[in-house]
Amino acid sequence: MRLALAEAYRSLQSDRLQEEWTEALARDRPDLSREKIQRVRALMEQHIPDATVEDYDALIGQLTLPDSGDRHIVAAAIKGDAEIW
């Protein structure tokens, strides 16, 4: 978040990716309430509003990866014009 806010890199994420990390955090950190986790997510979305990628679902089926569960991440990166510097 600090790097994205400092514009050191362009953050890209999808609702699905946001759901995955919030669910994993809730599962792995029972000491954190879902309300706190959702608040962090909301703050991320508020402070970096152009990070959310949408309309990438059509690309998912066109991708072949070793872990098919990661196709949505790559599809969102493609749709969001992700770059490597």
PDB file of N, CA, C and O in Angstrom, chain B, residues numbered from 101:
ATOM      1  N   MET B 101       0.812  -1.177   0.000  1.00  0.00           N
ATOM      2  CA  MET B 101       0.000   0.000   0.000  1.00  0.00           C
ATOM      3  C   MET B 101       0.864   1.253   0.000  1.00  0.00           C
ATOM      4  O   MET B 101       0.573   2.211  -0.715  1.00  0.00           O
ATOM      5  N   ARG B 102       1.910   1.248   0.787  1.00  0.00           N
ATOM      6  CA  ARG B 102       2.772   2.434   0.827  1.00  0.00           C
ATOM      7  C   ARG B 102       3.386   2.710  -0.533  1.00  0.00           C
ATOM      8  O   ARG B 102       3.460   3.858  -0.969  1.00  0.00           O
ATOM      9  N   LEU B 103       3.824   1.656  -1.198  1.00  0.00           N
ATOM     10  CA  LEU B 103       4.417   1.843  -2.524  1.00  0.00           C
ATOM     11  C   LEU B 103       3.385   2.335  -3.529  1.00  0.00           C
ATOM     12  O   LEU B 103       3.682   3.199  -4.354  1.00  0.00           O
ATOM     13  N   ALA B 104       2.183   1.794  -3.464  1.00  0.00           N
ATOM     14  CA  ALA B 104       1.131   2.233  -4.378  1.00  0.00           C
ATOM     15  C   ALA B 104       0.750   3.678  -4.101  1.00  0.00           C
ATOM     16  O   ALA B 104       0.575   4.459  -5.036  1.00  0.00           O
ATOM     17  N   LEU B 105       0.621   4.043  -2.838  1.00  0.00           N
ATOM     18  CA  LEU B 105       0.287   5.422  -2.490  1.00  0.00           C
ATOM     19  C   LEU B 105       1.394   6.392  -2.891  1.00  0.00           C
ATOM     20  O   LEU B 105       1.120   7.539  -3.244  1.00  0.00           O
ATOM     21  N   ALA B 106       2.639   5.932  -2.836  1.00  0.00           N
ATOM     22  CA  ALA B 106       3.776   6.760  -3.244  1.00  0.00           C
ATOM     23  C   ALA B 106       3.976   6.732  -4.756  1.00  0.00           C
ATOM     24  O   ALA B 106       4.899   7.350  -5.286  1.00  0.00           O
ATOM     25  N   GLU B 107       3.094   6.005  -5.441  1.00  0.00           N
ATOM     26  CA  GLU B 107       3.150   5.846  -6.894  1.00  0.00           C
ATOM     27  C   GLU B 107       4.460   5.226  -7.360  1.00  0.00           C
ATOM     28  O   GLU B 107       4.954   5.525  -8.448  1.00  0.00           O
ATOM     29  N   ALA B 108       5.023   4.344  -6.504  1.00  0.00           N
ATOM     30  CA  ALA B 108       6.226   3.610  -6.876  1.00  0.00           C
ATOM     31  C   ALA B 108       5.872   2.428  -7.773  1.00  0.00           C
ATOM     32  O   ALA B 108       6.726   1.900  -8.485  1.00  0.00           O
ATOM     33  N   TYR B 109       4.617   2.024  -7.731  1.00  0.00           N
ATOM     34  CA  TYR B 109       4.116   1.015  -8.641  1.00  0.00           C
ATOM     35  C   TYR B 109       2.617   1.197  -8.774  1.00  0.00           C
ATOM     36  O   TYR B 109       1.980   1.843  -7.943  1.00  0.00           O
ATOM     37  N   ARG B 110       2.064   0.625  -9.821  1.00  0.00           N
ATOM     38  CA  ARG B 110       0.627   0.724 -10.064  1.00  0.00           C
ATOM     39  C   ARG B 110      -0.045  -0.543  -9.553  1.00  0.00           C
ATOM     40  O   ARG B 110       0.192  -1.634 -10.073  1.00  0.00           O
ATOM     41  N   SER B 111      -0.869  -0.398  -8.551  1.00  0.00           N
ATOM     42  CA  SER B 111      -1.580  -1.520  -7.964  1.00  0.00           C
ATOM     43  C   SER B 111      -2.765  -1.901  -8.847  1.00  0.00           C
ATOM     44  O   SER B 111      -3.530  -1.040  -9.279  1.00  0.00           O
ATOM     45  N   LEU B 112      -2.907  -3.190  -9.108  1.00  0.00           N
ATOM     46  CA  LEU B 112      -4.063  -3.708  -9.824  1.00  0.00           C
ATOM     47  C   LEU B 112      -4.640  -4.849  -9.013  1.00  0.00           C
ATOM     48  O   LEU B 112      -3.910  -5.701  -8.509  1.00  0.00           O
ATOM     49  N   GLN B 113      -5.952  -4.857  -8.894  1.00  0.00           N
ATOM     50  CA  GLN B 113      -6.613  -5.948  -8.192  1.00  0.00           C
ATOM     51  C   GLN B 113      -8.045  -6.063  -8.683  1.00  0.00           C
ATOM     52  O   GLN B 113      -8.608  -5.137  -9.266  1.00  0.00           O
ATOM     53  N   SER B 114      -8.594  -7.197  -8.434  1.00  0.00           N
ATOM     54  CA  SER B 114      -9.982  -7.447  -8.822  1.00  0.00           C
ATOM     55  C   SER B 114     -10.794  -7.725  -7.561  1.00  0.00           C
ATOM     56  O   SER B 114     -10.232  -8.002  -6.501  1.00  0.00           O
ATOM     57  N   ASP B 115     -12.096  -7.651  -7.679  1.00  0.00           N
ATOM     58  CA  ASP B 115     -12.941  -7.999  -6.532  1.00  0.00           C
ATOM     59  C   ASP B 115     -12.661  -9.427  -6.091  1.00  0.00           C
ATOM     60  O   ASP B 115     -12.636  -9.721  -4.896  1.00  0.00           O
ATOM     61  N   ARG B 116     -12.451 -10.314  -7.062  1.00  0.00           N
ATOM     62  CA  ARG B 116     -12.191 -11.727  -6.723  1.00  0.00           C
ATOM     63  C   ARG B 116     -10.892 -11.867  -5.935  1.00  0.00           C
ATOM     64  O   ARG B 116     -10.832 -12.610  -4.956  1.00  0.00           O
ATOM     65  N   LEU B 117      -9.874 -11.163  -6.356  1.00  0.00           N
ATOM     66  CA  LEU B 117      -8.602 -11.211  -5.635  1.00  0.00           C
ATOM     67  C   LEU B 117      -8.755 -10.614  -4.237  1.00  0.00           C
ATOM     68  O   LEU B 117      -8.200 -11.138  -3.271  1.00  0.00           O
ATOM     69  N   GLN B 118      -9.496  -9.535  -4.131  1.00  0.00           N
ATOM     70  CA  GLN B 118      -9.748  -8.933  -2.820  1.00  0.00           C
ATOM     71  C   GLN B 118     -10.483  -9.923  -1.907  1.00  0.00           C
ATOM     72  O   GLN B 118     -10.175 -10.034  -0.720  1.00  0.00           O
ATOM     73  N   GLU B 119     -11.448 -10.631  -2.473  1.00  0.00           N
ATOM     74  CA  GLU B 119     -12.183 -11.623  -1.688  1.00  0.00           C
ATOM     75  C   GLU B 119     -11.264 -12.751  -1.230  1.00  0.00           C
ATOM     76  O   GLU B 119     -11.374 -13.228  -0.101  1.00  0.00           O
ATOM     77  N   GLU B 120     -10.354 -13.176  -2.114  1.00  0.00           N
ATOM     78  CA  GLU B 120      -9.437 -14.262  -1.753  1.00  0.00           C
ATOM     79  C   GLU B 120      -8.546 -13.890  -0.580  1.00  0.00           C
ATOM     80  O   GLU B 120      -8.407 -14.667   0.364  1.00  0.00           O
ATOM     81  N   TRP B 121      -7.937 -12.703  -0.631  1.00  0.00           N
ATOM     82  CA  TRP B 121      -7.024 -12.368   0.465  1.00  0.00           C
ATOM     83  C   TRP B 121      -7.779 -12.098   1.755  1.00  0.00           C
ATOM     84  O   TRP B 121      -7.284 -12.415   2.836  1.00  0.00           O
ATOM     85  N   THR B 122      -8.983 -11.511   1.660  1.00  0.00           N
ATOM     86  CA  THR B 122      -9.721 -11.261   2.895  1.00  0.00           C
ATOM     87  C   THR B 122     -10.179 -12.576   3.532  1.00  0.00           C
ATOM     88  O   THR B 122     -10.150 -12.714   4.755  1.00  0.00           O
ATOM     89  N   GLU B 123     -10.602 -13.541   2.708  1.00  0.00           N
ATOM     90  CA  GLU B 123     -11.003 -14.852   3.239  1.00  0.00           C
ATOM     91  C   GLU B 123      -9.807 -15.588   3.843  1.00  0.00           C
ATOM     92  O   GLU B 123      -9.921 -16.188   4.912  1.00  0.00           O
ATOM     93  N   ALA B 124      -8.666 -15.541   3.165  1.00  0.00           N
ATOM     94  CA  ALA B 124      -7.468 -16.209   3.675  1.00  0.00           C
ATOM     95  C   ALA B 124      -7.015 -15.582   4.990  1.00  0.00           C
ATOM     96  O   ALA B 124      -6.626 -16.289   5.920  1.00  0.00           O
ATOM     97  N   LEU B 125      -7.066 -14.268   5.064  1.00  0.00           N
ATOM     98  CA  LEU B 125      -6.663 -13.597   6.294  1.00  0.00           C
ATOM     99  C   LEU B 125      -7.613 -13.939   7.440  1.00  0.00           C
ATOM    100  O   LEU B 125      -7.176 -14.188   8.564  1.00  0.00           O
ATOM    101  N   ALA B 126      -8.901 -13.950   7.151  1.00  0.00           N
ATOM    102  CA  ALA B 126      -9.884 -14.305   8.183  1.00  0.00           C
ATOM    103  C   ALA B 126      -9.668 -15.739   8.670  1.00  0.00           C
ATOM    104  O   ALA B 126      -9.810 -16.024   9.859  1.00  0.00           O
ATOM    105  N   ARG B 127      -9.329 -16.628   7.756  1.00  0.00           N
ATOM    106  CA  ARG B 127      -9.094 -18.032   8.112  1.00  0.00           C
ATOM    107  C   ARG B 127      -7.805 -18.191   8.928  1.00  0.00           C
ATOM    108  O   ARG B 127      -7.775 -18.911   9.926  1.00  0.00           O
ATOM    109  N   ASP B 128      -6.747 -17.509   8.489  1.00  0.00           N
ATOM    110  CA  ASP B 128      -5.438 -17.687   9.113  1.00  0.00           C
ATOM    111  C   ASP B 128      -5.217 -16.823  10.355  1.00  0.00           C
ATOM    112  O   ASP B 128      -4.334 -17.097  11.168  1.00  0.00           O
ATOM    113  N   ARG B 129      -6.029 -15.782  10.485  1.00  0.00           N
ATOM    114  CA  ARG B 129      -5.882 -14.870  11.631  1.00  0.00           C
ATOM    115  C   ARG B 129      -7.212 -14.694  12.344  1.00  0.00           C
ATOM    116  O   ARG B 129      -7.848 -13.647  12.221  1.00  0.00           O
ATOM    117  N   PRO B 130      -7.640 -15.706  13.089  1.00  0.00           N
ATOM    118  CA  PRO B 130      -8.929 -15.611  13.783  1.00  0.00           C
ATOM    119  C   PRO B 130      -8.978 -14.476  14.804  1.00  0.00           C
ATOM    120  O   PRO B 130     -10.058 -14.098  15.259  1.00  0.00           O
ATOM    121  N   ASP B 131      -7.816 -13.931  15.165  1.00  0.00           N
ATOM    122  CA  ASP B 131      -7.785 -12.811  16.102  1.00  0.00           C
ATOM    123  C   ASP B 131      -8.253 -11.504  15.466  1.00  0.00           C
ATOM    124  O   ASP B 131      -8.551 -10.542  16.173  1.00  0.00           O
ATOM    125  N   LEU B 132      -8.318 -11.465  14.131  1.00  0.00           N
ATOM    126  CA  LEU B 132      -8.786 -10.270  13.426  1.00  0.00           C
ATOM    127  C   LEU B 132     -10.263 -10.436  13.085  1.00  0.00           C
ATOM    128  O   LEU B 132     -10.667 -11.454  12.522  1.00  0.00           O
ATOM    129  N   SER B 133     -11.044  -9.455  13.420  1.00  0.00           N
ATOM    130  CA  SER B 133     -12.471  -9.535  13.104  1.00  0.00           C
ATOM    131  C   SER B 133     -12.686  -9.290  11.610  1.00  0.00           C
ATOM    132  O   SER B 133     -11.897  -8.601  10.963  1.00  0.00           O
ATOM    133  N   ARG B 134     -13.741  -9.850  11.087  1.00  0.00           N
ATOM    134  CA  ARG B 134     -14.091  -9.622   9.674  1.00  0.00           C
ATOM    135  C   ARG B 134     -14.331  -8.137   9.420  1.00  0.00           C
ATOM    136  O   ARG B 134     -14.051  -7.639   8.330  1.00  0.00           O
ATOM    137  N   GLU B 135     -14.840  -7.440  10.408  1.00  0.00           N
ATOM    138  CA  GLU B 135     -15.075  -5.999  10.256  1.00  0.00           C
ATOM    139  C   GLU B 135     -13.766  -5.251  10.043  1.00  0.00           C
ATOM    140  O   GLU B 135     -13.696  -4.349   9.209  1.00  0.00           O
ATOM    141  N   LYS B 136     -12.726  -5.619  10.792  1.00  0.00           N
ATOM    142  CA  LYS B 136     -11.422  -4.970  10.625  1.00  0.00           C
ATOM    143  C   LYS B 136     -10.835  -5.285   9.250  1.00  0.00           C
ATOM    144  O   LYS B 136     -10.288  -4.409   8.581  1.00  0.00           O
ATOM    145  N   ILE B 137     -10.955  -6.526   8.847  1.00  0.00           N
ATOM    146  CA  ILE B 137     -10.425  -6.926   7.542  1.00  0.00           C
ATOM    147  C   ILE B 137     -11.162  -6.183   6.430  1.00  0.00           C
ATOM    148  O   ILE B 137     -10.533  -5.679   5.499  1.00  0.00           O
ATOM    149  N   GLN B 138     -12.473  -6.114   6.519  1.00  0.00           N
ATOM    150  CA  GLN B 138     -13.247  -5.404   5.507  1.00  0.00           C
ATOM    151  C   GLN B 138     -12.947  -3.906   5.522  1.00  0.00           C
ATOM    152  O   GLN B 138     -13.001  -3.250   4.482  1.00  0.00           O
ATOM    153  N   ARG B 139     -12.636  -3.370   6.688  1.00  0.00           N
ATOM    154  CA  ARG B 139     -12.275  -1.951   6.770  1.00  0.00           C
ATOM    155  C   ARG B 139     -10.967  -1.691   6.028  1.00  0.00           C
ATOM    156  O   ARG B 139     -10.838  -0.692   5.320  1.00  0.00           O
ATOM    157  N   VAL B 140     -10.007  -2.583   6.190  1.00  0.00           N
ATOM    158  CA  VAL B 140      -8.736  -2.439   5.462  1.00  0.00           C
ATOM    159  C   VAL B 140      -8.988  -2.495   3.963  1.00  0.00           C
ATOM    160  O   VAL B 140      -8.448  -1.686   3.208  1.00  0.00           O
ATOM    161  N   ARG B 141      -9.797  -3.436   3.537  1.00  0.00           N
ATOM    162  CA  ARG B 141     -10.122  -3.539   2.117  1.00  0.00           C
ATOM    163  C   ARG B 141     -10.782  -2.253   1.624  1.00  0.00           C
ATOM    164  O   ARG B 141     -10.421  -1.738   0.565  1.00  0.00           O
ATOM    165  N   ALA B 142     -11.738  -1.737   2.378  1.00  0.00           N
ATOM    166  CA  ALA B 142     -12.428  -0.511   1.988  1.00  0.00           C
ATOM    167  C   ALA B 142     -11.464   0.669   1.909  1.00  0.00           C
ATOM    168  O   ALA B 142     -11.568   1.496   1.004  1.00  0.00           O
ATOM    169  N   LEU B 143     -10.539   0.747   2.842  1.00  0.00           N
ATOM    170  CA  LEU B 143      -9.546   1.824   2.814  1.00  0.00           C
ATOM    171  C   LEU B 143      -8.639   1.704   1.593  1.00  0.00           C
ATOM    172  O   LEU B 143      -8.300   2.705   0.962  1.00  0.00           O
ATOM    173  N   MET B 144      -8.248   0.472   1.266  1.00  0.00           N
ATOM    174  CA  MET B 144      -7.433   0.263   0.066  1.00  0.00           C
ATOM    175  C   MET B 144      -8.172   0.751  -1.166  1.00  0.00           C
ATOM    176  O   MET B 144      -7.608   1.462  -1.997  1.00  0.00           O
ATOM    177  N   GLU B 145      -9.430   0.370  -1.283  1.00  0.00           N
ATOM    178  CA  GLU B 145     -10.221   0.754  -2.447  1.00  0.00           C
ATOM    179  C   GLU B 145     -10.479   2.254  -2.474  1.00  0.00           C
ATOM    180  O   GLU B 145     -10.556   2.852  -3.547  1.00  0.00           O
ATOM    181  N   GLN B 146     -10.611   2.861  -1.310  1.00  0.00           N
ATOM    182  CA  GLN B 146     -10.854   4.297  -1.226  1.00  0.00           C
ATOM    183  C   GLN B 146      -9.625   5.097  -1.653  1.00  0.00           C
ATOM    184  O   GLN B 146      -9.743   6.080  -2.385  1.00  0.00           O
ATOM    185  N   HIS B 147      -8.454   4.676  -1.196  1.00  0.00           N
ATOM    186  CA  HIS B 147      -7.248   5.459  -1.436  1.00  0.00           C
ATOM    187  C   HIS B 147      -6.566   5.162  -2.766  1.00  0.00           C
ATOM    188  O   HIS B 147      -5.749   5.953  -3.239  1.00  0.00           O
ATOM    189  N   ILE B 148      -6.898   4.031  -3.364  1.00  0.00           N
ATOM    190  CA  ILE B 148      -6.362   3.719  -4.693  1.00  0.00           C
ATOM    191  C   ILE B 148      -7.540   3.256  -5.557  1.00  0.00           C
ATOM    192  O   ILE B 148      -7.635   2.080  -5.909  1.00  0.00           O
ATOM    193  N   PRO B 149      -8.424   4.183  -5.892  1.00  0.00           N
ATOM    194  CA  PRO B 149      -9.669   3.806  -6.571  1.00  0.00           C
ATOM    195  C   PRO B 149      -9.489   3.249  -7.983  1.00  0.00           C
ATOM    196  O   PRO B 149     -10.342   2.501  -8.460  1.00  0.00           O
ATOM    197  N   ASP B 150      -8.419   3.592  -8.642  1.00  0.00           N
ATOM    198  CA  ASP B 150      -8.221   3.109 -10.015  1.00  0.00           C
ATOM    199  C   ASP B 150      -7.522   1.753 -10.063  1.00  0.00           C
ATOM    200  O   ASP B 150      -7.126   1.307 -11.140  1.00  0.00           O
ATOM    201  N   ALA B 151      -7.364   1.094  -8.928  1.00  0.00           N
ATOM    202  CA  ALA B 151      -6.678  -0.201  -8.881  1.00  0.00           C
ATOM    203  C   ALA B 151      -7.584  -1.365  -9.265  1.00  0.00           C
ATOM    204  O   ALA B 151      -7.093  -2.422  -9.663  1.00  0.00           O
ATOM    205  N   THR B 152      -8.885  -1.189  -9.152  1.00  0.00           N
ATOM    206  CA  THR B 152      -9.806  -2.300  -9.392  1.00  0.00           C
ATOM    207  C   THR B 152     -10.013  -2.522 -10.883  1.00  0.00           C
ATOM    208  O   THR B 152     -10.393  -1.611 -11.619  1.00  0.00           O
ATOM    209  N   VAL B 153      -9.757  -3.750 -11.311  1.00  0.00           N
ATOM    210  CA  VAL B 153      -9.922  -4.158 -12.708  1.00  0.00           C
ATOM    211  C   VAL B 153     -11.247  -4.911 -12.823  1.00  0.00           C
ATOM    212  O   VAL B 153     -11.570  -5.754 -11.986  1.00  0.00           O
ATOM    213  N   GLU B 154     -11.998  -4.599 -13.858  1.00  0.00           N
ATOM    214  CA  GLU B 154     -13.281  -5.256 -14.090  1.00  0.00           C
ATOM    215  C   GLU B 154     -13.326  -5.789 -15.514  1.00  0.00           C
ATOM    216  O   GLU B 154     -12.452  -5.489 -16.327  1.00  0.00           O
ATOM    217  N   ASP B 155     -14.343  -6.574 -15.808  1.00  0.00           N
ATOM    218  CA  ASP B 155     -14.601  -7.073 -17.168  1.00  0.00           C
ATOM    219  C   ASP B 155     -13.445  -7.883 -17.747  1.00  0.00           C
ATOM    220  O   ASP B 155     -13.084  -7.706 -18.911  1.00  0.00           O
ATOM    221  N   TYR B 156     -12.869  -8.761 -16.950  1.00  0.00           N
ATOM    222  CA  TYR B 156     -11.761  -9.598 -17.400  1.00  0.00           C
ATOM    223  C   TYR B 156     -12.169 -11.071 -17.534  1.00  0.00           C
ATOM    224  O   TYR B 156     -11.373 -11.902 -17.970  1.00  0.00           O
ATOM    225  N   ASP B 157     -13.397 -11.381 -17.161  1.00  0.00           N
ATOM    226  CA  ASP B 157     -13.851 -12.781 -17.126  1.00  0.00           C
ATOM    227  C   ASP B 157     -13.709 -13.499 -18.470  1.00  0.00           C
ATOM    228  O   ASP B 157     -13.411 -14.693 -18.497  1.00  0.00           O
ATOM    229  N   ALA B 158     -13.912 -12.803 -19.565  1.00  0.00           N
ATOM    230  CA  ALA B 158     -13.833 -13.441 -20.882  1.00  0.00           C
ATOM    231  C   ALA B 158     -12.428 -13.967 -21.173  1.00  0.00           C
ATOM    232  O   ALA B 158     -12.270 -14.890 -21.973  1.00  0.00           O
ATOM    233  N   LEU B 159     -11.426 -13.402 -20.547  1.00  0.00           N
ATOM    234  CA  LEU B 159     -10.041 -13.825 -20.780  1.00  0.00           C
ATOM    235  C   LEU B 159      -9.671 -15.084 -20.004  1.00  0.00           C
ATOM    236  O   LEU B 159      -8.754 -15.803 -20.402  1.00  0.00           O
ATOM    237  N   ILE B 160     -10.358 -15.360 -18.916  1.00  0.00           N
ATOM    238  CA  ILE B 160      -9.978 -16.466 -18.030  1.00  0.00           C
ATOM    239  C   ILE B 160      -9.923 -17.791 -18.776  1.00  0.00           C
ATOM    240  O   ILE B 160      -8.949 -18.532 -18.641  1.00  0.00           O
ATOM    241  N   GLY B 161     -10.934 -18.098 -19.550  1.00  0.00           N
ATOM    242  CA  GLY B 161     -10.996 -19.367 -20.263  1.00  0.00           C
ATOM    243  C   GLY B 161      -9.943 -19.516 -21.359  1.00  0.00           C
ATOM    244  O   GLY B 161      -9.693 -20.625 -21.831  1.00  0.00           O
ATOM    245  N   GLN B 162      -9.332 -18.419 -21.760  1.00  0.00           N
ATOM    246  CA  GLN B 162      -8.322 -18.445 -22.819  1.00  0.00           C
ATOM    247  C   GLN B 162      -6.924 -18.716 -22.280  1.00  0.00           C
ATOM    248  O   GLN B 162      -5.984 -18.899 -23.053  1.00  0.00           O
ATOM    249  N   LEU B 163      -6.786 -18.741 -20.968  1.00  0.00           N
ATOM    250  CA  LEU B 163      -5.463 -18.877 -20.356  1.00  0.00           C
ATOM    251  C   LEU B 163      -5.205 -20.289 -19.870  1.00  0.00           C
ATOM    252  O   LEU B 163      -6.100 -20.957 -19.352  1.00  0.00           O
ATOM    253  N   THR B 164      -3.970 -20.734 -20.044  1.00  0.00           N
ATOM    254  CA  THR B 164      -3.526 -22.020 -19.531  1.00  0.00           C
ATOM    255  C   THR B 164      -2.337 -21.760 -18.614  1.00  0.00           C
ATOM    256  O   THR B 164      -1.313 -21.223 -19.037  1.00  0.00           O
ATOM    257  N   LEU B 165      -2.490 -22.148 -17.365  1.00  0.00           N
ATOM    258  CA  LEU B 165      -1.433 -21.951 -16.384  1.00  0.00           C
ATOM    259  C   LEU B 165      -1.243 -23.239 -15.588  1.00  0.00           C
ATOM    260  O   LEU B 165      -2.155 -24.064 -15.524  1.00  0.00           O
ATOM    261  N   PRO B 166      -0.073 -23.422 -14.983  1.00  0.00           N
ATOM    262  CA  PRO B 166       0.125 -24.615 -14.146  1.00  0.00           C
ATOM    263  C   PRO B 166      -0.930 -24.737 -13.044  1.00  0.00           C
ATOM    264  O   PRO B 166      -1.369 -25.842 -12.725  1.00  0.00           O
ATOM    265  N   ASP B 167      -1.333 -23.617 -12.472  1.00  0.00           N
ATOM    266  CA  ASP B 167      -2.392 -23.604 -11.456  1.00  0.00           C
ATOM    267  C   ASP B 167      -3.576 -22.860 -12.056  1.00  0.00           C
ATOM    268  O   ASP B 167      -3.559 -21.631 -12.135  1.00  0.00           O
ATOM    269  N   SER B 168      -4.592 -23.581 -12.473  1.00  0.00           N
ATOM    270  CA  SER B 168      -5.728 -22.955 -13.141  1.00  0.00           C
ATOM    271  C   SER B 168      -6.447 -21.959 -12.234  1.00  0.00           C
ATOM    272  O   SER B 168      -7.168 -21.088 -12.720  1.00  0.00           O
ATOM    273  N   GLY B 169      -6.259 -22.080 -10.933  1.00  0.00           N
ATOM    274  CA  GLY B 169      -6.865 -21.145  -9.999  1.00  0.00           C
ATOM    275  C   GLY B 169      -6.275 -19.750 -10.061  1.00  0.00           C
ATOM    276  O   GLY B 169      -6.831 -18.809  -9.495  1.00  0.00           O
ATOM    277  N   ASP B 170      -5.149 -19.614 -10.746  1.00  0.00           N
ATOM    278  CA  ASP B 170      -4.505 -18.305 -10.877  1.00  0.00           C
ATOM    279  C   ASP B 170      -4.894 -17.583 -12.165  1.00  0.00           C
ATOM    280  O   ASP B 170      -4.469 -16.450 -12.389  1.00  0.00           O
ATOM    281  N   ARG B 171      -5.688 -18.220 -13.005  1.00  0.00           N
ATOM    282  CA  ARG B 171      -6.039 -17.607 -14.290  1.00  0.00           C
ATOM    283  C   ARG B 171      -6.743 -16.270 -14.118  1.00  0.00           C
ATOM    284  O   ARG B 171      -6.519 -15.352 -14.908  1.00  0.00           O
ATOM    285  N   HIS B 172      -7.580 -16.143 -13.114  1.00  0.00           N
ATOM    286  CA  HIS B 172      -8.288 -14.872 -12.924  1.00  0.00           C
ATOM    287  C   HIS B 172      -7.330 -13.729 -12.602  1.00  0.00           C
ATOM    288  O   HIS B 172      -7.599 -12.580 -12.953  1.00  0.00           O
ATOM    289  N   ILE B 173      -6.225 -14.030 -11.944  1.00  0.00           N
ATOM    290  CA  ILE B 173      -5.235 -13.008 -11.613  1.00  0.00           C
ATOM    291  C   ILE B 173      -4.535 -12.528 -12.878  1.00  0.00           C
ATOM    292  O   ILE B 173      -4.377 -11.326 -13.091  1.00  0.00           O
ATOM    293  N   VAL B 174      -4.120 -13.465 -13.708  1.00  0.00           N
ATOM    294  CA  VAL B 174      -3.451 -13.110 -14.955  1.00  0.00           C
ATOM    295  C   VAL B 174      -4.422 -12.390 -15.897  1.00  0.00           C
ATOM    296  O   VAL B 174      -4.040 -11.430 -16.567  1.00  0.00           O
ATOM    297  N   ALA B 175      -5.662 -12.847 -15.947  1.00  0.00           N
ATOM    298  CA  ALA B 175      -6.665 -12.194 -16.796  1.00  0.00           C
ATOM    299  C   ALA B 175      -6.875 -10.743 -16.359  1.00  0.00           C
ATOM    300  O   ALA B 175      -6.968  -9.852 -17.203  1.00  0.00           O
ATOM    301  N   ALA B 176      -6.949 -10.505 -15.070  1.00  0.00           N
ATOM    302  CA  ALA B 176      -7.106  -9.131 -14.568  1.00  0.00           C
ATOM    303  C   ALA B 176      -5.873  -8.297 -14.889  1.00  0.00           C
ATOM    304  O   ALA B 176      -5.984  -7.115 -15.213  1.00  0.00           O
ATOM    305  N   ALA B 177      -4.703  -8.913 -14.799  1.00  0.00           N
ATOM    306  CA  ALA B 177      -3.470  -8.189 -15.138  1.00  0.00           C
ATOM    307  C   ALA B 177      -3.451  -7.798 -16.607  1.00  0.00           C
ATOM    308  O   ALA B 177      -3.056  -6.685 -16.952  1.00  0.00           O
ATOM    309  N   ILE B 178      -3.876  -8.708 -17.468  1.00  0.00           N
ATOM    310  CA  ILE B 178      -3.938  -8.398 -18.900  1.00  0.00           C
ATOM    311  C   ILE B 178      -4.929  -7.279 -19.151  1.00  0.00           C
ATOM    312  O   ILE B 178      -4.613  -6.307 -19.836  1.00  0.00           O
ATOM    313  N   LYS B 179      -6.122  -7.411 -18.601  1.00  0.00           N
ATOM    314  CA  LYS B 179      -7.166  -6.407 -18.800  1.00  0.00           C
ATOM    315  C   LYS B 179      -6.750  -5.056 -18.248  1.00  0.00           C
ATOM    316  O   LYS B 179      -7.096  -4.017 -18.812  1.00  0.00           O
ATOM    317  N   GLY B 180      -6.012  -5.064 -17.152  1.00  0.00           N
ATOM    318  CA  GLY B 180      -5.559  -3.823 -16.530  1.00  0.00           C
ATOM    319  C   GLY B 180      -4.291  -3.257 -17.129  1.00  0.00           C
ATOM    320  O   GLY B 180      -3.770  -2.253 -16.643  1.00  0.00           O
ATOM    321  N   ASP B 181      -3.786  -3.885 -18.178  1.00  0.00           N
ATOM    322  CA  ASP B 181      -2.551  -3.431 -18.835  1.00  0.00           C
ATOM    323  C   ASP B 181      -1.377  -3.369 -17.852  1.00  0.00           C
ATOM    324  O   ASP B 181      -0.626  -2.394 -17.828  1.00  0.00           O
ATOM    325  N   ALA B 182      -1.232  -4.414 -17.050  1.00  0.00           N
ATOM    326  CA  ALA B 182      -0.126  -4.469 -16.094  1.00  0.00           C
ATOM    327  C   ALA B 182       1.204  -4.431 -16.842  1.00  0.00           C
ATOM    328  O   ALA B 182       1.335  -4.959 -17.946  1.00  0.00           O
ATOM    329  N   GLU B 183       2.161  -3.808 -16.221  1.00  0.00           N
ATOM    330  CA  GLU B 183       3.490  -3.689 -16.820  1.00  0.00           C
ATOM    331  C   GLU B 183       4.551  -4.197 -15.846  1.00  0.00           C
ATOM    332  O   GLU B 183       4.362  -4.194 -14.630  1.00  0.00           O
ATOM    333  N   ILE B 184       5.650  -4.623 -16.412  1.00  0.00           N
ATOM    334  CA  ILE B 184       6.831  -4.968 -15.621  1.00  0.00           C
ATOM    335  C   ILE B 184       7.908  -3.985 -16.015  1.00  0.00           C
ATOM    336  O   ILE B 184       8.203  -3.814 -17.197  1.00  0.00           O
ATOM    337  N   TRP B 185       8.493  -3.341 -15.025  1.00  0.00           N
ATOM    338  CA  TRP B 185       9.517  -2.335 -15.342  1.00  0.00           C
ATOM    339  C   TRP B 185      10.877  -2.938 -15.318  1.00  0.00           C
ATOM    340  O   TRP B 185      11.864  -2.244 -15.561  1.00  0.00           O
TER     341      TRP B 185
END
